[in-house]
Amino acid sequence: MDLPMRADLKVGEKFPNFELPDHTGDVQKLSQLLRGFPGVLIFSRGYFCPKDRRQMMNYVEHLQPELRVNYCKMITVSVDDKLTTQEVRDQLNANWPFLCDTDKKLLHELEMVDTSDSMHGEIYIPYTFVLDRDRTIYKIYNGWWFLGRPTVEELRMDLRALVSQRSDWVYSPPA
């Protein structure tokens, strides 16, 4: 299934440096959240989606403990409101930022609109982007089917590949 997305959202291109409020209501800019480190940018269908919950539960259990020590970032975006977003984040016990696109402006700018769910209206197609520290798209996962969503191990390998490009990847004692 070839799902829609803005044409410039492809591997090797920079992801737009968007701003959205987070689960606390503070406006966050993508570049500020990444802070010069690689990251995983997850577009969620919303609170109601069991596939999204399973994906996030896997990340909370197996990847979240590593995020602090591997310097990589994770960010989730959905069209859910602030209260729902905070509740979902709390129920998952997730500690990464969840951003709220309640007015669906970014959804339409990125042309990632899923209209197949008549009950929930316009929601994100569940793409996951792995971004380098400068927002360059390294990999894109199409999660329409659950098996298209990246596993914890796939994300580890993607992040390892990006971090290994750093000049200080191999320890060298000072001269």
N, C-alpha and C positions, 0 to 999 in steps of 0.2 A: 504494500500500500504506500503510495507516494503522497505523503502528507505535506501540506503547505507550510512555507516559512519564507520570510523575506530573502530575496536572492543573494544578498551580500552576507548572509549568515552561513558561512562555509569555512571549512578548515583552512587555516592560514590567514584569515581575515580577522580584524579586531572586532570584538563584541562591543556594541554601543555602551557608552558610559552613562547608563540611565540612573535616575534617582527615584526612590520609592520610600514610603514610610515603612518602618519595621513593625514588629509585633508590639512594641512599646509606644509607637506613634512618632518616633524620631525618624527624620528623613535621612536616608543613607544613600551614598553614591557607590556604585560598583567598585570603582578604583580604590576608594577609601576602605571598603570591606576587604578587598584582596591585599592591600597594603604591600604590594610588590612581591607577593608570593602566588604560586599556582592555586587554582581553586576549582571547585565543582559547583556549577550553577544549575539548579534543578527547577524546572517549571512543572508545578503540580496542578493536577486537575481540580483538587480541592478536598475539603474535609471529608466528603462523602465517599471518596474513592478507596476501596479496599486495596487496590494495587499500590496506590500512593502510600498508604499506611504501612503495608508490608515492606516496601522499598525503604521508607524512612526508619522503620524498626530495625531492619538489617544494618543500616548505617549507624544508628544510635548504638546498637550492641557491639558492632565489630569495627567500625571506622572512627566513630567519635572519640574514643579514648586515645587514638593515635594523632588526631588533628592538632592537638596542642604541642606535641613533641615533634611533629614532622613539618610544622610551620605552614601547612596547607590550609586552605579555607573551604568552607561549604556554605552555600546560600540557597535558600528555597524561596520561590516566588509563586504566589497564587492570586486568584481574584477574591479570595475570602476576605471578610472584614477583619478589623483589628481584634475584636473579642474572640471570634472563631479561631483566628490564627494563633492567638495566645493560648487558647484552650487546647488546640491540636499540638502545639509545641510542648506544652506542659504535660499532656497525656503521654506523649512520646518520650518525655524526659530529654529532649533535644536541647543542645546548648549553642547551636549556631543560629544566625539570623534568619528569620522568616520575614519576607517582604510582602506587603499588601498592595495589590493593583486593583483596588475596589472599583475605580472608575473605568477600568479596562483600557486605559489609554495605551500602555505599553503592549498589552495583548494585541491591539490592532496595529501599532507601529511595527511590531515584529512579524505581523501577519501569521501568527501561530494560533489562530482561532479554531477551536473545535466546536461545531454546532450540532454534533450527533446526539447530544443528551438533551432531550426536550424538557426534562424536569429541572435541570440546573442551568440552562441557558448557555451563553458563551463562556467557555473555559479554555484553559491552555491545553494544547496538544502536549503530552508529557515528554518533552525533550529534556535531555541532560547534556550540558556542555562542559567539557573539561577545558579550562582556560589557563594559559600561561600567565606569568606575573604581570605582563603588559596588556592583558585581556585578549591576546591572540588565541583564536580557537584552535585547540589541539585535536579534539575529537568531539563528535556529536553522536549521541545515542538517541534513537527514536523509540520511545517507550510505549507506543500505542498498544502493543502486546507486552505483557509483563516481561517476557523473556528478552525483549529488546532493551530493557533497562539495564544499566551497568551493575554488575555484581560488585561486592566489596573488593574482591581480588582484581577485577578489571580496573577499578579506580586506583587501587594501590599501584598497579603497574603503570598506569597513565601518569600518575603523580610522580612516581619514581623516575620515569623517563624525562619529565620536565625538570625536576630538581637536579637530576644528574647532569644537566647542561650547564649548571652553575660552575664558575671557575673555582669555587672552594669545595666542590663535591669530594675531591680526594684531599685528605689532610696532608699538608706540607708544613713541617716545623719551620718557625721563623729562622731566617738566615743569621 
